[in-house]
Amino acid sequence: MDRERLESELEAAFGGEPAVRRAISRQAQDLVDSGRIAEDFGYDLTVETILDHLDDAPDDRSLGERWNWWVGSLDLSKGGYQRFQVRLDIA
């Protein structure tokens, strides 16, 4: 996972505060390191897959809300993903 690229791509696609983009990139790296996505869903987590999943969130959501919406759906589906959510009061 290229965290700098992820932060840049998140800014281009969704905007958001720099602190939120950094928090998401850290959580994305932790998610990759955990191996959970590959184990539970059979694919590797990449910048592109993250952007695709966040794009599926409702349009009126902020970047942090989009991330938490996606992570929440992972948690509902398989459990154990709540620890990858970001605090929305960090900006």
C-alpha positions as CSV (number, residue, x, y, z in Angstrom):
1,M,0.0,0.0,0.0
2,D,1.4,3.3,-1.1
3,R,0.0,5.6,1.6
4,E,1.2,8.9,-0.1
5,R,-0.5,7.9,-3.3
6,L,-3.6,6.9,-1.4
7,E,-3.7,10.3,0.3
8,S,-3.2,12.1,-3.0
9,E,-5.9,10.0,-4.8
10,L,-8.3,10.5,-1.9
11,E,-7.8,14.3,-2.1
12,A,-8.4,14.3,-5.8
13,A,-11.5,12.1,-5.6
14,F,-13.2,13.2,-2.4
15,G,-11.4,16.2,-0.9
16,G,-11.5,16.1,2.9
17,E,-9.2,17.4,5.5
18,P,-5.5,16.4,5.5
19,A,-5.8,14.9,9.0
20,V,-8.7,12.7,7.8
21,R,-6.8,11.5,4.7
22,R,-3.8,10.6,6.9
23,A,-6.0,8.7,9.3
24,I,-7.6,6.8,6.5
25,S,-4.2,6.0,5.0
26,R,-2.9,4.7,8.3
27,Q,-6.1,2.5,8.8
28,A,-5.8,1.3,5.2
29,Q,-2.2,0.2,5.8
30,D,-3.3,-1.5,9.1
31,L,-6.1,-3.2,7.1
32,V,-3.6,-4.4,4.5
33,D,-1.1,-5.6,7.2
34,S,-3.9,-7.5,8.9
35,G,-4.5,-9.7,5.8
36,R,-8.3,-9.6,6.6
37,I,-9.5,-8.4,3.1
38,A,-7.5,-11.1,1.3
39,E,-8.6,-13.8,3.8
40,D,-12.3,-12.7,4.0
41,F,-12.9,-11.6,0.4
42,G,-10.1,-13.1,-1.7
43,Y,-8.5,-9.9,-3.1
44,D,-5.7,-7.6,-2.2
45,L,-6.5,-4.1,-1.0
46,T,-5.1,-1.5,-3.3
47,V,-5.5,2.2,-3.8
48,E,-7.9,1.5,-6.7
49,T,-10.1,-0.9,-4.7
50,I,-10.3,1.6,-1.8
51,L,-11.4,4.4,-4.2
52,D,-13.9,2.1,-5.8
53,H,-15.4,1.1,-2.4
54,L,-15.5,4.7,-1.2
55,D,-17.2,5.8,-4.4
56,D,-20.1,3.4,-3.6
57,A,-20.9,5.3,-0.4
58,P,-23.8,7.8,-0.5
59,D,-22.9,11.0,-2.3
60,D,-23.7,13.3,0.6
61,R,-21.0,11.7,2.8
62,S,-17.8,13.3,3.7
63,L,-14.5,11.4,3.1
64,G,-14.3,10.1,6.7
65,E,-18.0,9.1,6.6
66,R,-17.4,7.3,3.4
67,W,-14.5,5.3,4.9
68,N,-16.5,4.4,8.0
69,W,-19.5,3.5,5.8
70,W,-17.4,1.0,3.9
71,V,-15.6,-0.4,7.0
72,G,-19.1,-0.7,8.7
73,S,-20.3,-2.8,5.8
74,L,-17.2,-5.0,6.1
75,D,-18.0,-5.4,9.8
76,L,-21.6,-6.2,9.1
77,S,-20.6,-8.8,6.5
78,K,-17.7,-10.6,8.3
79,G,-17.2,-8.9,11.7
80,G,-14.0,-7.7,13.2
81,Y,-13.5,-4.6,11.1
82,Q,-14.8,-1.9,13.5
83,R,-11.2,-1.3,14.7
84,F,-10.3,0.1,11.3
85,Q,-12.8,3.0,11.5
86,V,-11.6,6.6,11.8
87,R,-12.5,9.2,14.3
88,L,-14.4,12.0,12.6
89,D,-13.4,14.7,15.1
90,I,-9.7,14.6,14.1
91,A,-9.8,17.5,11.7
